[in-house]
Amino acid sequence: MLQIQQLKENKAATIEGLNRKYFKNAEESVEQIIALDEKRRTTQVELDGTLAKSNALAKEIGKKKPKLQKLKREI
């Protein structure tokens, strides 16, 4: 199995090797794999940002929860 990094670093050699094995549309397939990997990386960065925001909000809620319980007891 080929690694994405190997595809990126040795794209021409990978395509040549696939063509030798009679792999149809080797160049298109390699380009598509690289494009999908870039999309996956971008999506992962967005997800990480969203999770960081979620964690920050959860932490803020955790800090305010004792104050809310105190107010409830006073009422």
N, CA, C, O and CB atoms as a CASP TS submission, in Angstrom:
PFRMAT TS
TARGET T0000
AUTHOR 0000-0000-0000
METHOD Language model
MODEL 1
PARENT N/A
ATOM      1  N   MET     1       0.841  -1.170   0.000  1.00  0.00           N
ATOM      2  CA  MET     1       0.000   0.000   0.000  1.00  0.00           C
ATOM      3  C   MET     1       0.890   1.239   0.000  1.00  0.00           C
ATOM      4  O   MET     1       1.869   1.314   0.743  1.00  0.00           O
ATOM      5  CB  MET     1      -0.959  -0.005   1.214  1.00  0.00           C
ATOM      6  N   LEU     2       0.543   2.195  -0.830  1.00  0.00           N
ATOM      7  CA  LEU     2       1.326   3.414  -0.935  1.00  0.00           C
ATOM      8  C   LEU     2       0.896   4.411   0.135  1.00  0.00           C
ATOM      9  O   LEU     2      -0.283   4.512   0.476  1.00  0.00           O
ATOM     10  CB  LEU     2       1.183   4.030  -2.334  1.00  0.00           C
ATOM     11  N   GLN     3       1.852   5.127   0.643  1.00  0.00           N
ATOM     12  CA  GLN     3       1.579   6.165   1.623  1.00  0.00           C
ATOM     13  C   GLN     3       1.350   7.489   0.892  1.00  0.00           C
ATOM     14  O   GLN     3       1.934   7.723  -0.166  1.00  0.00           O
ATOM     15  CB  GLN     3       2.746   6.287   2.647  1.00  0.00           C
ATOM     16  N   ILE     4       0.508   8.349   1.448  1.00  0.00           N
ATOM     17  CA  ILE     4       0.207   9.643   0.834  1.00  0.00           C
ATOM     18  C   ILE     4       1.492  10.453   0.662  1.00  0.00           C
ATOM     19  O   ILE     4       1.711  11.063  -0.385  1.00  0.00           O
ATOM     20  CB  ILE     4      -0.818  10.430   1.689  1.00  0.00           C
ATOM     21  N   GLN     5       2.328  10.457   1.680  1.00  0.00           N
ATOM     22  CA  GLN     5       3.570  11.220   1.618  1.00  0.00           C
ATOM     23  C   GLN     5       4.439  10.744   0.456  1.00  0.00           C
ATOM     24  O   GLN     5       5.062  11.553  -0.231  1.00  0.00           O
ATOM     25  CB  GLN     5       4.339  11.103   2.942  1.00  0.00           C
ATOM     26  N   GLN     6       4.478   9.441   0.241  1.00  0.00           N
ATOM     27  CA  GLN     6       5.253   8.884  -0.861  1.00  0.00           C
ATOM     28  C   GLN     6       4.662   9.337  -2.200  1.00  0.00           C
ATOM     29  O   GLN     6       5.402   9.654  -3.132  1.00  0.00           O
ATOM     30  CB  GLN     6       5.287   7.339  -0.776  1.00  0.00           C
ATOM     31  N   LEU     7       3.344   9.367  -2.292  1.00  0.00           N
ATOM     32  CA  LEU     7       2.700   9.838  -3.516  1.00  0.00           C
ATOM     33  C   LEU     7       3.085  11.283  -3.810  1.00  0.00           C
ATOM     34  O   LEU     7       3.375  11.637  -4.953  1.00  0.00           O
ATOM     35  CB  LEU     7       1.176   9.708  -3.406  1.00  0.00           C
ATOM     36  N   LYS     8       3.085  12.110  -2.779  1.00  0.00           N
ATOM     37  CA  LYS     8       3.404  13.517  -2.967  1.00  0.00           C
ATOM     38  C   LYS     8       4.871  13.721  -3.330  1.00  0.00           C
ATOM     39  O   LYS     8       5.186  14.506  -4.224  1.00  0.00           O
ATOM     40  CB  LYS     8       3.069  14.299  -1.712  1.00  0.00           C
ATOM     41  N   GLU     9       5.758  13.025  -2.649  1.00  0.00           N
ATOM     42  CA  GLU     9       7.188  13.216  -2.858  1.00  0.00           C
ATOM     43  C   GLU     9       7.674  12.608  -4.165  1.00  0.00           C
ATOM     44  O   GLU     9       8.557  13.163  -4.818  1.00  0.00           O
ATOM     45  CB  GLU     9       7.958  12.624  -1.709  1.00  0.00           C
ATOM     46  N   ASN    10       7.108  11.479  -4.549  1.00  0.00           N
ATOM     47  CA  ASN    10       7.553  10.751  -5.741  1.00  0.00           C
ATOM     48  C   ASN    10       6.398  10.531  -6.711  1.00  0.00           C
ATOM     49  O   ASN    10       6.164   9.416  -7.177  1.00  0.00           O
ATOM     50  CB  ASN    10       8.173   9.403  -5.346  1.00  0.00           C
ATOM     51  N   LYS    11       5.685  11.603  -7.004  1.00  0.00           N
ATOM     52  CA  LYS    11       4.480  11.485  -7.818  1.00  0.00           C
ATOM     53  C   LYS    11       4.786  10.895  -9.200  1.00  0.00           C
ATOM     54  O   LYS    11       4.093   9.980  -9.646  1.00  0.00           O
ATOM     55  CB  LYS    11       3.815  12.853  -7.967  1.00  0.00           C
ATOM     56  N   ALA    12       5.791  11.399  -9.863  1.00  0.00           N
ATOM     57  CA  ALA    12       6.113  10.918 -11.211  1.00  0.00           C
ATOM     58  C   ALA    12       6.513   9.444 -11.190  1.00  0.00           C
ATOM     59  O   ALA    12       6.078   8.664 -12.038  1.00  0.00           O
ATOM     60  CB  ALA    12       7.243  11.761 -11.825  1.00  0.00           C
ATOM     61  N   ALA    13       7.331   9.072 -10.233  1.00  0.00           N
ATOM     62  CA  ALA    13       7.772   7.679 -10.142  1.00  0.00           C
ATOM     63  C   ALA    13       6.599   6.761  -9.809  1.00  0.00           C
ATOM     64  O   ALA    13       6.521   5.642 -10.317  1.00  0.00           O
ATOM     65  CB  ALA    13       8.878   7.533  -9.083  1.00  0.00           C
ATOM     66  N   THR    14       5.692   7.229  -8.959  1.00  0.00           N
ATOM     67  CA  THR    14       4.519   6.435  -8.597  1.00  0.00           C
ATOM     68  C   THR    14       3.627   6.217  -9.814  1.00  0.00           C
ATOM     69  O   THR    14       3.151   5.108 -10.055  1.00  0.00           O
ATOM     70  CB  THR    14       3.725   7.121  -7.468  1.00  0.00           C
ATOM     71  N   ILE    15       3.407   7.282 -10.575  1.00  0.00           N
ATOM     72  CA  ILE    15       2.572   7.187 -11.776  1.00  0.00           C
ATOM     73  C   ILE    15       3.220   6.241 -12.786  1.00  0.00           C
ATOM     74  O   ILE    15       2.551   5.411 -13.401  1.00  0.00           O
ATOM     75  CB  ILE    15       2.354   8.590 -12.409  1.00  0.00           C
ATOM     76  N   GLU    16       4.527   6.384 -12.940  1.00  0.00           N
ATOM     77  CA  GLU    16       5.246   5.504 -13.861  1.00  0.00           C
ATOM     78  C   GLU    16       5.121   4.036 -13.437  1.00  0.00           C
ATOM     79  O   GLU    16       4.897   3.158 -14.271  1.00  0.00           O
ATOM     80  CB  GLU    16       6.729   5.910 -13.934  1.00  0.00           C
ATOM     81  N   GLY    17       5.265   3.783 -12.152  1.00  0.00           N
ATOM     82  CA  GLY    17       5.133   2.424 -11.642  1.00  0.00           C
ATOM     83  C   GLY    17       3.737   1.866 -11.841  1.00  0.00           C
ATOM     84  O   GLY    17       3.577   0.697 -12.192  1.00  0.00           O
ATOM     85  N   LEU    18       2.732   2.690 -11.621  1.00  0.00           N
ATOM     86  CA  LEU    18       1.351   2.249 -11.821  1.00  0.00           C
ATOM     87  C   LEU    18       1.080   1.968 -13.302  1.00  0.00           C
ATOM     88  O   LEU    18       0.402   0.999 -13.644  1.00  0.00           O
ATOM     89  CB  LEU    18       0.365   3.311 -11.291  1.00  0.00           C
ATOM     90  N   ASN    19       1.614   2.820 -14.168  1.00  0.00           N
ATOM     91  CA  ASN    19       1.443   2.595 -15.604  1.00  0.00           C
ATOM     92  C   ASN    19       2.105   1.286 -16.047  1.00  0.00           C
ATOM     93  O   ASN    19       1.579   0.583 -16.910  1.00  0.00           O
ATOM     94  CB  ASN    19       2.025   3.773 -16.397  1.00  0.00           C
ATOM     95  N   ARG    20       3.251   0.964 -15.460  1.00  0.00           N
ATOM     96  CA  ARG    20       3.915  -0.300 -15.784  1.00  0.00           C
ATOM     97  C   ARG    20       3.064  -1.496 -15.391  1.00  0.00           C
ATOM     98  O   ARG    20       3.129  -2.550 -16.023  1.00  0.00           O
ATOM     99  CB  ARG    20       5.267  -0.380 -15.090  1.00  0.00           C
ATOM    100  N   LYS    21       2.267  -1.327 -14.346  1.00  0.00           N
ATOM    101  CA  LYS    21       1.385  -2.401 -13.884  1.00  0.00           C
ATOM    102  C   LYS    21       0.032  -2.352 -14.594  1.00  0.00           C
ATOM    103  O   LYS    21      -0.914  -3.031 -14.192  1.00  0.00           O
ATOM    104  CB  LYS    21       1.185  -2.309 -12.365  1.00  0.00           C
ATOM    105  N   TYR    22      -0.051  -1.535 -15.662  1.00  0.00           N
ATOM    106  CA  TYR    22      -1.265  -1.389 -16.469  1.00  0.00           C
ATOM    107  C   TYR    22      -2.450  -0.861 -15.651  1.00  0.00           C
ATOM    108  O   TYR    22      -3.596  -1.253 -15.871  1.00  0.00           O
ATOM    109  CB  TYR    22      -1.631  -2.729 -17.098  1.00  0.00           C
ATOM    110  N   PHE    23      -2.154   0.026 -14.715  1.00  0.00           N
ATOM    111  CA  PHE    23      -3.197   0.674 -13.914  1.00  0.00           C
ATOM    112  C   PHE    23      -3.833   1.753 -14.780  1.00  0.00           C
ATOM    113  O   PHE    23      -3.132   2.643 -15.262  1.00  0.00           O
ATOM    114  CB  PHE    23      -2.615   1.281 -12.575  1.00  0.00           C
ATOM    115  N   LYS    24      -5.130   1.693 -14.984  1.00  0.00           N
ATOM    116  CA  LYS    24      -5.813   2.666 -15.833  1.00  0.00           C
ATOM    117  C   LYS    24      -5.909   4.012 -15.133  1.00  0.00           C
ATOM    118  O   LYS    24      -6.167   4.077 -13.931  1.00  0.00           O
ATOM    119  CB  LYS    24      -7.212   2.165 -16.212  1.00  0.00           C
ATOM    120  N   ASN    25      -5.703   5.070 -15.878  1.00  0.00           N
ATOM    121  CA  ASN    25      -5.829   6.451 -15.375  1.00  0.00           C
ATOM    122  C   ASN    25      -4.968   6.699 -14.147  1.00  0.00           C
ATOM    123  O   ASN    25      -5.434   7.292 -13.174  1.00  0.00           O
ATOM    124  CB  ASN    25      -7.283   6.758 -15.041  1.00  0.00           C
ATOM    125  N   ALA    26      -3.735   6.260 -14.179  1.00  0.00           N
ATOM    126  CA  ALA    26      -2.850   6.375 -13.019  1.00  0.00           C
ATOM    127  C   ALA    26      -2.654   7.833 -12.614  1.00  0.00           C
ATOM    128  O   ALA    26      -2.741   8.167 -11.433  1.00  0.00           O
ATOM    129  CB  ALA    26      -1.495   5.729 -13.317  1.00  0.00           C
ATOM    130  N   GLU    27      -2.391   8.695 -13.583  1.00  0.00           N
ATOM    131  CA  GLU    27      -2.132  10.100 -13.245  1.00  0.00           C
ATOM    132  C   GLU    27      -3.364  10.756 -12.630  1.00  0.00           C
ATOM    133  O   GLU    27      -3.253  11.468 -11.632  1.00  0.00           O
ATOM    134  CB  GLU    27      -1.693  10.878 -14.493  1.00  0.00           C
ATOM    135  N   GLU    28      -4.522  10.525 -13.210  1.00  0.00           N
ATOM    136  CA  GLU    28      -5.761  11.087 -12.676  1.00  0.00           C
ATOM    137  C   GLU    28      -6.044  10.566 -11.271  1.00  0.00           C
ATOM    138  O   GLU    28      -6.470  11.316 -10.393  1.00  0.00           O
ATOM    139  CB  GLU    28      -6.935  10.763 -13.600  1.00  0.00           C
ATOM    140  N   SER    29      -5.805   9.292 -11.071  1.00  0.00           N
ATOM    141  CA  SER    29      -6.062   8.688  -9.759  1.00  0.00           C
ATOM    142  C   SER    29      -5.143   9.267  -8.695  1.00  0.00           C
ATOM    143  O   SER    29      -5.586   9.559  -7.584  1.00  0.00           O
ATOM    144  CB  SER    29      -5.888   7.170  -9.826  1.00  0.00           C
ATOM    145  N   VAL    30      -3.873   9.435  -9.026  1.00  0.00           N
ATOM    146  CA  VAL    30      -2.917   9.995  -8.069  1.00  0.00           C
ATOM    147  C   VAL    30      -3.291  11.435  -7.744  1.00  0.00           C
ATOM    148  O   VAL    30      -3.265  11.836  -6.580  1.00  0.00           O
ATOM    149  CB  VAL    30      -1.476   9.923  -8.626  1.00  0.00           C
ATOM    150  N   GLU    31      -3.636  12.209  -8.760  1.00  0.00           N
ATOM    151  CA  GLU    31      -4.046  13.605  -8.535  1.00  0.00           C
ATOM    152  C   GLU    31      -5.295  13.666  -7.652  1.00  0.00           C
ATOM    153  O   GLU    31      -5.394  14.514  -6.766  1.00  0.00           O
ATOM    154  CB  GLU    31      -4.313  14.317  -9.886  1.00  0.00           C
ATOM    155  N   GLN    32      -6.237  12.771  -7.898  1.00  0.00           N
ATOM    156  CA  GLN    32      -7.470  12.740  -7.106  1.00  0.00           C
ATOM    157  C   GLN    32      -7.170  12.367  -5.657  1.00  0.00           C
ATOM    158  O   GLN    32      -7.742  12.951  -4.737  1.00  0.00           O
ATOM    159  CB  GLN    32      -8.478  11.744  -7.714  1.00  0.00           C
ATOM    160  N   ILE    33      -6.292  11.415  -5.450  1.00  0.00           N
ATOM    161  CA  ILE    33      -5.918  11.012  -4.089  1.00  0.00           C
ATOM    162  C   ILE    33      -5.279  12.175  -3.345  1.00  0.00           C
ATOM    163  O   ILE    33      -5.593  12.416  -2.180  1.00  0.00           O
ATOM    164  CB  ILE    33      -4.956   9.809  -4.122  1.00  0.00           C
ATOM    165  N   ILE    34      -4.389  12.891  -4.008  1.00  0.00           N
ATOM    166  CA  ILE    34      -3.718  14.026  -3.373  1.00  0.00           C
ATOM    167  C   ILE    34      -4.727  15.127  -3.048  1.00  0.00           C
ATOM    168  O   ILE    34      -4.671  15.727  -1.975  1.00  0.00           O
ATOM    169  CB  ILE    34      -2.599  14.577  -4.287  1.00  0.00           C
ATOM    170  N   ALA    35      -5.651  15.391  -3.977  1.00  0.00           N
ATOM    171  CA  ALA    35      -6.677  16.414  -3.742  1.00  0.00           C
ATOM    172  C   ALA    35      -7.580  16.026  -2.572  1.00  0.00           C
ATOM    173  O   ALA    35      -7.917  16.867  -1.739  1.00  0.00           O
ATOM    174  CB  ALA    35      -7.523  16.629  -5.011  1.00  0.00           C
ATOM    175  N   LEU    36      -7.967  14.759  -2.510  1.00  0.00           N
ATOM    176  CA  LEU    36      -8.813  14.300  -1.406  1.00  0.00           C
ATOM    177  C   LEU    36      -8.086  14.387  -0.071  1.00  0.00           C
ATOM    178  O   LEU    36      -8.695  14.693   0.954  1.00  0.00           O
ATOM    179  CB  LEU    36      -9.274  12.867  -1.653  1.00  0.00           C
ATOM    180  N   ASP    37      -6.785  14.118  -0.081  1.00  0.00           N
ATOM    181  CA  ASP    37      -6.007  14.228   1.149  1.00  0.00           C
ATOM    182  C   ASP    37      -5.954  15.680   1.621  1.00  0.00           C
ATOM    183  O   ASP    37      -6.069  15.948   2.817  1.00  0.00           O
ATOM    184  CB  ASP    37      -4.583  13.682   0.938  1.00  0.00           C
ATOM    185  N   GLU    38      -5.781  16.611   0.696  1.00  0.00           N
ATOM    186  CA  GLU    38      -5.772  18.029   1.064  1.00  0.00           C
ATOM    187  C   GLU    38      -7.127  18.441   1.651  1.00  0.00           C
ATOM    188  O   GLU    38      -7.185  19.181   2.633  1.00  0.00           O
ATOM    189  CB  GLU    38      -5.430  18.905  -0.165  1.00  0.00           C
ATOM    190  N   LYS    39      -8.208  17.959   1.043  1.00  0.00           N
ATOM    191  CA  LYS    39      -9.555  18.254   1.552  1.00  0.00           C
ATOM    192  C   LYS    39      -9.735  17.671   2.946  1.00  0.00           C
ATOM    193  O   LYS    39     -10.315  18.311   3.823  1.00  0.00           O
ATOM    194  CB  LYS    39     -10.636  17.697   0.598  1.00  0.00           C
ATOM    195  N   ARG    40      -9.231  16.438   3.151  1.00  0.00           N
ATOM    196  CA  ARG    40      -9.326  15.797   4.462  1.00  0.00           C
ATOM    197  C   ARG    40      -8.563  16.609   5.505  1.00  0.00           C
ATOM    198  O   ARG    40      -9.041  16.793   6.625  1.00  0.00           O
ATOM    199  CB  ARG    40      -8.783  14.353   4.403  1.00  0.00           C
ATOM    200  N   ARG    41      -7.390  17.089   5.143  1.00  0.00           N
ATOM    201  CA  ARG    41      -6.587  17.881   6.079  1.00  0.00           C
ATOM    202  C   ARG    41      -7.284  19.192   6.434  1.00  0.00           C
ATOM    203  O   ARG    41      -7.292  19.602   7.595  1.00  0.00           O
ATOM    204  CB  ARG    41      -5.201  18.168   5.484  1.00  0.00           C
ATOM    205  N   THR    42      -7.866  19.845   5.437  1.00  0.00           N
ATOM    206  CA  THR    42      -8.590  21.095   5.679  1.00  0.00           C
ATOM    207  C   THR    42      -9.784  20.855   6.599  1.00  0.00           C
ATOM    208  O   THR    42     -10.026  21.624   7.529  1.00  0.00           O
ATOM    209  CB  THR    42      -9.060  21.715   4.346  1.00  0.00           C
ATOM    210  N   THR    43     -10.517  19.796   6.335  1.00  0.00           N
ATOM    211  CA  THR    43     -11.667  19.450   7.163  1.00  0.00           C
ATOM    212  C   THR    43     -11.228  19.136   8.595  1.00  0.00           C
ATOM    213  O   THR    43     -11.905  19.514   9.551  1.00  0.00           O
ATOM    214  CB  THR    43     -12.421  18.252   6.561  1.00  0.00           C
ATOM    215  N   GLN    44     -10.096  18.446   8.740  1.00  0.00           N
ATOM    216  CA  GLN    44      -9.588  18.106  10.067  1.00  0.00           C
ATOM    217  C   GLN    44      -9.226  19.367  10.847  1.00  0.00           C
ATOM    218  O   GLN    44      -9.483  19.444  12.048  1.00  0.00           O
ATOM    219  CB  GLN    44      -8.367  17.183   9.954  1.00  0.00           C
ATOM    220  N   VAL    45      -8.631  20.356  10.177  1.00  0.00           N
ATOM    221  CA  VAL    45      -8.286  21.621  10.835  1.00  0.00           C
ATOM    222  C   VAL    45      -9.557  22.329  11.309  1.00  0.00           C
ATOM    223  O   VAL    45      -9.607  22.855  12.421  1.00  0.00           O
ATOM    224  CB  VAL    45      -7.480  22.539   9.874  1.00  0.00           C
ATOM    225  N   GLU    46     -10.584  22.337  10.450  1.00  0.00           N
ATOM    226  CA  GLU    46     -11.861  22.949  10.841  1.00  0.00           C
ATOM    227  C   GLU    46     -12.469  22.217  12.036  1.00  0.00           C
ATOM    228  O   GLU    46     -12.965  22.849  12.968  1.00  0.00           O
ATOM    229  CB  GLU    46     -12.851  22.942   9.656  1.00  0.00           C
ATOM    230  N   LEU    47     -12.430  20.903  12.008  1.00  0.00           N
ATOM    231  CA  LEU    47     -12.979  20.108  13.107  1.00  0.00           C
ATOM    232  C   LEU    47     -12.217  20.397  14.401  1.00  0.00           C
ATOM    233  O   LEU    47     -12.825  20.568  15.457  1.00  0.00           O
ATOM    234  CB  LEU    47     -12.917  18.599  12.771  1.00  0.00           C
ATOM    235  N   ASP    48     -10.906  20.451  14.319  1.00  0.00           N
ATOM    236  CA  ASP    48     -10.099  20.735  15.509  1.00  0.00           C
ATOM    237  C   ASP    48     -10.452  22.095  16.101  1.00  0.00           C
ATOM    238  O   ASP    48     -10.520  22.246  17.321  1.00  0.00           O
ATOM    239  CB  ASP    48      -8.605  20.683  15.166  1.00  0.00           C
ATOM    240  N   GLY    49     -10.675  23.087  15.236  1.00  0.00           N
ATOM    241  CA  GLY    49     -11.077  24.410  15.707  1.00  0.00           C
ATOM    242  C   GLY    49     -12.433  24.383  16.389  1.00  0.00           C
ATOM    243  O   GLY    49     -12.626  25.007  17.432  1.00  0.00           O
ATOM    244  N   THR    50     -13.364  23.663  15.799  1.00  0.00           N
ATOM    245  CA  THR    50     -14.704  23.545  16.379  1.00  0.00           C
ATOM    246  C   THR    50     -14.650  22.835  17.733  1.00  0.00           C
ATOM    247  O   THR    50     -15.321  23.247  18.679  1.00  0.00           O
ATOM    248  CB  THR    50     -15.640  22.786  15.418  1.00  0.00           C
ATOM    249  N   LEU    51     -13.858  21.776  17.825  1.00  0.00           N
ATOM    250  CA  LEU    51     -13.722  21.056  19.092  1.00  0.00           C
ATOM    251  C   LEU    51     -13.067  21.923  20.165  1.00  0.00           C
ATOM    252  O   LEU    51     -13.425  21.844  21.340  1.00  0.00           O
ATOM    253  CB  LEU    51     -12.910  19.778  18.889  1.00  0.00           C
ATOM    254  N   ALA    52     -12.108  22.747  19.755  1.00  0.00           N
ATOM    255  CA  ALA    52     -11.464  23.643  20.711  1.00  0.00           C
ATOM    256  C   ALA    52     -12.476  24.652  21.260  1.00  0.00           C
ATOM    257  O   ALA    52     -12.491  24.935  22.458  1.00  0.00           O
ATOM    258  CB  ALA    52     -10.275  24.376  20.049  1.00  0.00           C
ATOM    259  N   LYS    53     -13.322  25.191  20.375  1.00  0.00           N
ATOM    260  CA  LYS    53     -14.362  26.128  20.822  1.00  0.00           C
ATOM    261  C   LYS    53     -15.340  25.425  21.764  1.00  0.00           C
ATOM    262  O   LYS    53     -15.739  25.988  22.783  1.00  0.00           O
ATOM    263  CB  LYS    53     -15.121  26.723  19.606  1.00  0.00           C
ATOM    264  N   SER    54     -15.720  24.206  21.423  1.00  0.00           N
ATOM    265  CA  SER    54     -16.642  23.438  22.245  1.00  0.00           C
ATOM    266  C   SER    54     -16.046  23.185  23.632  1.00  0.00           C
ATOM    267  O   SER    54     -16.736  23.316  24.644  1.00  0.00           O
ATOM    268  CB  SER    54     -16.988  22.107  21.560  1.00  0.00           C
ATOM    269  N   ASN    55     -14.787  22.830  23.670  1.00  0.00           N
ATOM    270  CA  ASN    55     -14.122  22.593  24.952  1.00  0.00           C
ATOM    271  C   ASN    55     -14.037  23.862  25.783  1.00  0.00           C
ATOM    272  O   ASN    55     -14.217  23.824  27.000  1.00  0.00           O
ATOM    273  CB  ASN    55     -12.728  22.032  24.727  1.00  0.00           C
ATOM    274  N   ALA    56     -13.764  24.985  25.129  1.00  0.00           N
ATOM    275  CA  ALA    56     -13.694  26.259  25.851  1.00  0.00           C
ATOM    276  C   ALA    56     -15.052  26.619  26.441  1.00  0.00           C
ATOM    277  O   ALA    56     -15.137  27.084  27.578  1.00  0.00           O
ATOM    278  CB  ALA    56     -13.206  27.384  24.920  1.00  0.00           C
ATOM    279  N   LEU    57     -16.118  26.402  25.663  1.00  0.00           N
ATOM    280  CA  LEU    57     -17.469  26.681  26.173  1.00  0.00           C
ATOM    281  C   LEU    57     -17.838  25.749  27.319  1.00  0.00           C
ATOM    282  O   LEU    57     -18.452  26.177  28.295  1.00  0.00           O
ATOM    283  CB  LEU    57     -18.501  26.552  25.050  1.00  0.00           C
ATOM    284  N   ALA    58     -17.471  24.490  27.207  1.00  0.00           N
ATOM    285  CA  ALA    58     -17.763  23.538  28.280  1.00  0.00           C
ATOM    286  C   ALA    58     -17.031  23.929  29.560  1.00  0.00           C
ATOM    287  O   ALA    58     -17.574  23.800  30.658  1.00  0.00           O
ATOM    288  CB  ALA    58     -17.370  22.110  27.857  1.00  0.00           C
ATOM    289  N   LYS    59     -15.815  24.401  29.417  1.00  0.00           N
ATOM    290  CA  LYS    59     -15.041  24.838  30.582  1.00  0.00           C
ATOM    291  C   LYS    59     -15.682  26.067  31.227  1.00  0.00           C
ATOM    292  O   LYS    59     -15.744  26.184  32.451  1.00  0.00           O
ATOM    293  CB  LYS    59     -13.587  25.148  30.178  1.00  0.00           C
ATOM    294  N   GLU    60     -16.155  26.976  30.377  1.00  0.00           N
ATOM    295  CA  GLU    60     -16.819  28.183  30.890  1.00  0.00           C
ATOM    296  C   GLU    60     -18.120  27.814  31.615  1.00  0.00           C
ATOM    297  O   GLU    60     -18.429  28.376  32.666  1.00  0.00           O
ATOM    298  CB  GLU    60     -17.113  29.175  29.731  1.00  0.00           C
ATOM    299  N   ILE    61     -18.865  26.885  31.059  1.00  0.00           N
ATOM    300  CA  ILE    61     -20.101  26.419  31.694  1.00  0.00           C
ATOM    301  C   ILE    61     -19.775  25.776  33.042  1.00  0.00           C
ATOM    302  O   ILE    61     -20.476  25.995  34.030  1.00  0.00           O
ATOM    303  CB  ILE    61     -20.851  25.412  30.775  1.00  0.00           C
ATOM    304  N   GLY    62     -18.715  24.988  33.071  1.00  0.00           N
ATOM    305  CA  GLY    62     -18.304  24.340  34.317  1.00  0.00           C
ATOM    306  C   GLY    62     -17.954  25.343  35.401  1.00  0.00           C
ATOM    307  O   GLY    62     -18.214  25.100  36.580  1.00  0.00           O
ATOM    308  N   LYS    63     -17.371  26.461  35.017  1.00  0.00           N
ATOM    309  CA  LYS    63     -17.021  27.495  36.002  1.00  0.00           C
ATOM    310  C   LYS    63     -18.263  28.200  36.532  1.00  0.00           C
ATOM    311  O   LYS    63     -18.297  28.615  37.691  1.00  0.00           O
ATOM    312  CB  LYS    63     -16.065  28.523  35.383  1.00  0.00           C
ATOM    313  N   LYS    64     -19.284  28.337  35.687  1.00  0.00           N
ATOM    314  CA  LYS    64     -20.484  29.077  36.085  1.00  0.00           C
ATOM    315  C   LYS    64     -21.515  28.208  36.791  1.00  0.00           C
ATOM    316  O   LYS    64     -22.426  28.728  37.436  1.00  0.00           O
ATOM    317  CB  LYS    64     -21.114  29.712  34.878  1.00  0.00           C
ATOM    318  N   LYS    65     -21.383  26.919  36.678  1.00  0.00           N
ATOM    319  CA  LYS    65     -22.362  26.013  37.256  1.00  0.00           C
ATOM    320  C   LYS    65     -22.479  26.157  38.783  1.00  0.00           C
ATOM    321  O   LYS    65     -23.601  26.189  39.291  1.00  0.00           O
ATOM    322  CB  LYS    65     -22.000  24.588  36.903  1.00  0.00           C
ATOM    323  N   PRO    66     -21.371  26.247  39.536  1.00  0.00           N
ATOM    324  CA  PRO    66     -21.514  26.429  40.991  1.00  0.00           C
ATOM    325  C   PRO    66     -22.251  27.719  41.359  1.00  0.00           C
ATOM    326  O   PRO    66     -22.998  27.753  42.337  1.00  0.00           O
ATOM    327  CB  PRO    66     -20.142  26.429  41.648  1.00  0.00           C
ATOM    328  N   LYS    67     -22.041  28.773  40.576  1.00  0.00           N
ATOM    329  CA  LYS    67     -22.748  30.029  40.839  1.00  0.00           C
ATOM    330  C   LYS    67     -24.243  29.856  40.623  1.00  0.00           C
ATOM    331  O   LYS    67     -25.048  30.395  41.384  1.00  0.00           O
ATOM    332  CB  LYS    67     -22.209  31.154  39.939  1.00  0.00           C
ATOM    333  N   LEU    68     -24.621  29.106  39.589  1.00  0.00           N
ATOM    334  CA  LEU    68     -26.024  28.858  39.311  1.00  0.00           C
ATOM    335  C   LEU    68     -26.662  28.059  40.441  1.00  0.00           C
ATOM    336  O   LEU    68     -27.776  28.363  40.868  1.00  0.00           O
ATOM    337  CB  LEU    68     -26.184  28.121  37.981  1.00  0.00           C
ATOM    338  N   GLN    69     -25.963  27.045  40.924  1.00  0.00           N
ATOM    339  CA  GLN    69     -26.493  26.234  42.016  1.00  0.00           C
ATOM    340  C   GLN    69     -26.650  27.076  43.282  1.00  0.00           C
ATOM    341  O   GLN    69     -27.605  26.891  44.036  1.00  0.00           O
ATOM    342  CB  GLN    69     -25.575  25.027  42.286  1.00  0.00           C
ATOM    343  N   LYS    70     -25.733  27.981  43.512  1.00  0.00           N
ATOM    344  CA  LYS    70     -25.824  28.850  44.672  1.00  0.00           C
ATOM    345  C   LYS    70     -27.042  29.760  44.568  1.00  0.00           C
ATOM    346  O   LYS    70     -27.756  29.968  45.549  1.00  0.00           O
ATOM    347  CB  LYS    70     -24.550  29.681  44.818  1.00  0.00           C
ATOM    348  N   LEU    71     -27.275  30.301  43.373  1.00  0.00           N
ATOM    349  CA  LEU    71     -28.460  31.158  43.154  1.00  0.00           C
ATOM    350  C   LEU    71     -29.754  30.367  43.355  1.00  0.00           C
ATOM    351  O   LEU    71     -30.721  30.884  43.914  1.00  0.00           O
ATOM    352  CB  LEU    71     -28.432  31.769  41.728  1.00  0.00           C
ATOM    353  N   LYS    72     -29.767  29.120  42.899  1.00  0.00           N
ATOM    354  CA  LYS    72     -30.970  28.278  43.059  1.00  0.00           C
ATOM    355  C   LYS    72     -31.269  28.041  44.535  1.00  0.00           C
ATOM    356  O   LYS    72     -32.428  28.041  44.949  1.00  0.00           O
ATOM    357  CB  LYS    72     -30.790  26.921  42.331  1.00  0.00           C
ATOM    358  N   ARG    73     -30.220  27.840  45.323  1.00  0.00           N
ATOM    359  CA  ARG    73     -30.423  27.603  46.759  1.00  0.00           C
ATOM    360  C   ARG    73     -30.942  28.844  47.450  1.00  0.00           C
ATOM    361  O   ARG    73     -31.702  28.750  48.414  1.00  0.00           O
ATOM    362  CB  ARG    73     -29.122  27.150  47.421  1.00  0.00           C
ATOM    363  N   GLU    74     -30.542  30.002  46.969  1.00  0.00           N
ATOM    364  CA  GLU    74     -30.992  31.261  47.571  1.00  0.00           C
ATOM    365  C   GLU    74     -32.440  31.553  47.280  1.00  0.00           C
ATOM    366  O   GLU    74     -33.113  32.227  48.059  1.00  0.00           O
ATOM    367  CB  GLU    74     -30.147  32.402  47.085  1.00  0.00           C
ATOM    368  N   ILE    75     -32.923  31.051  46.165  1.00  0.00           N
ATOM    369  CA  ILE    75     -34.310  31.314  45.776  1.00  0.00           C
ATOM    370  C   ILE    75     -35.188  30.451  46.548  1.00  0.00           C
ATOM    371  O   ILE    75     -36.407  30.503  46.383  1.00  0.00           O
ATOM    372  CB  ILE    75     -34.546  31.107  44.304  1.00  0.00           C
TER
END
